[in-house]
Amino acid sequence: MRTLEGLVSRPVMDEIMQTYFIRWKFKHPNGQNFIDIVNEIVPKRLGTKYGPNMDWFFKQALYGDNVVDYELLSIKNRKQGSQQQAFITVQNNGDGAMPVDILVHFDNGHELMLFWDGKGRQHQFTVSENAKVTWANVDPKQKIYMDTNLNNNSLTLEPSSAPAAKFAAKFLFWIENWMQWLAWLA
């Protein structure tokens, strides 16, 4: 349900739930009744962004055992004339296919949101911009709760030095305490 809400948005999900409640209160609904309401409301509100209906979603999420795991495989920058050209490769490590957003961040601060329908094993995006890509993130808003490994959803070309500084401070803390302990013994 959370993945469905992440895909269609909160207001559309609220409308789905309200319609389901109004139509089926004090009756005996089943799963197909809910799917029918989703297939009625989503195309009205979102058009054909996810296809003519959402049956593909329920076949995977409700009736299937598909695994969803997207990985940001690589980022490559290349100078193409006066512009930078970047190649961002996203891979689907599982057998489930969910539409996913990819957030790309450039070194001039500009950000670009890309969309992949999730079909196929890999997809390579080619982006031309006046700046280099510094990092990218698959599913930045974490709408797909079914993704089994969130650790491989991002890739940074220029890692932060903050973790190294953190571990250096902890190391110095323990060295200082050890030296104070030795001084106490003397």
N, C-alpha and C positions, 0 to 999 in steps of 0.2 A: 504494500500500500504506500509506503514511503517513497519507493522508487517511482511508482506511478504519479504520486504527488509532485516529486521532483521533476518529472518529465513534463507534466501538463500544467504546472503552477498551482499555487495554493487556491486562488479564487476559482479556477476551473474545478479543482478537486472538491471544494466546498459546494459548488453547484451540483456536482455529481452526487455527493452524499445527501444533499437536501432533496434532490429529485428522487433518489432511491428511497429515502425515508417516506416522502409524501406518497409515492406510488405504491409502496409495499407495506405501509404500516398496518398492523393487525391482520396480515396475510402470511403466507408461507413461501417466501422467496427462496430461490436457489442461486448458485453461482452464476448461471447463465443470465439470470435477470439483471444482476449487477453488470455483467459484461455488455449486455444490450444497452444499458443506460450509458455506460462509458462510450460505446460506439455511436451513440446518438449525440452526446454532448461534445465530445472532443472535436469531431470534424466541424461542428457549428462554430466553436470558439477558436480553434487553431487552424482550420482549413486542412490542407493535405500535408502539413509538415511531417506527420508521422504515418502517412498513407491514408487510404480510404476508411480504415477502421483500426482498432487496437488489438485485433485478434492475435497478431504476431507477439505482442507483449504477454498476453495471458498464456499462450502456448509455451512460452519460456518460463515465466515467473510462477504461474499457478499450476500448470499441468506438466511441465517439463522439469528436467534436472540439469539444465544448462548452467555452466559456470561463466561468470562475467569477470574478466580481468584485463583491463587495458594497461598498456605500458608505453611510456614515452621512450622510444628506442634510441633516437639520435637527433641531434641538431647540428647542422653543418652550415657555416656561413661562407659565401664566396663572393668576391667582387666581380660584378658583371657590368663593365663599362663605368658609368658614373654612379650606378646604384649598387647596393648590396643585395644579394640574392641568398635566401635562406631555404634550406630543405629540412623540414620537420617530419620525422617518421614516427607514426603511432602504430602499435601492434596490438592485436587482440589475442591474448594468450589462452582464452577460454573458448568454449563452443557457443556461448550466448552472444547475441548481437543486439546491443542497445545503442540508440543514437547518443552521441557524446559531444560536448564542447571542448575546445582546446584553447586555452588562453596563452597568447604569445606576447612576451615583453621584450621591447627593444632597448638598446643602451641610451636612446634619447628620451626615454620615459614613456613613449607611445606604447599602447597595448592594442592587440587585435584579437578578436574572438573568432575562431574558426569552428566549423560544424562538420562532423562526420556521421554518416548514418550507421556506422558500426558494422556494415556488411563487408565481408572479406577478411582476410587474415591481417593485412597491413594496408596502410594508406600513407602516401607521402604528399605533404603539402609543400608547394613552392610559393614563397612570399618574396616580393620585390619591394624594398623600402630603402630609405636614405640612411638607415642605421642597421647595426648588427643585432641579431637576436641574442639576448643574454640568458633567458630562461623561458621555459614553457611548462604548462601544467594541464594535464588531462582531467576533465571534470572538476574545474576549480571550485564550483559551489557544492561539490559532493552530492549531486542529485541522485546518483546511481548507488543506492545502498547495497546492491548486490555485488559490487566490485569486491573481490576477495583479497586483493593486495593493494592498499593505497600507497605503499612505500615506493612503488615503481611508477606512480602517476606523474612525477615531475622530474625535470632534468635542468641543471644549471651549469652553464659553461664557466662562470666565474664564482666559485664557491665562497661563502662568507668565512671570514677569519674568526668570527665570534666563538665557535665551538673550540677552536684551538686555544684561544685566550681563556676560556672557561676552565679547560683541563689544566692549563698552565697555572692558573690561580689555585686550583685545588691541590696540585702537586706542591706548590710553594707553601701552602697552608700546612700540609703534612710534614714537609721538611722542617718548617719552623717549629712545629710542635715536637718533633723528634729531637731537634737541637735543644729545646728548652728542657726536655726530659733528661737529656744527657748532662746538661748544666746542673740540674737538680741533683743528679747522682754524684757529681764531683765535689 
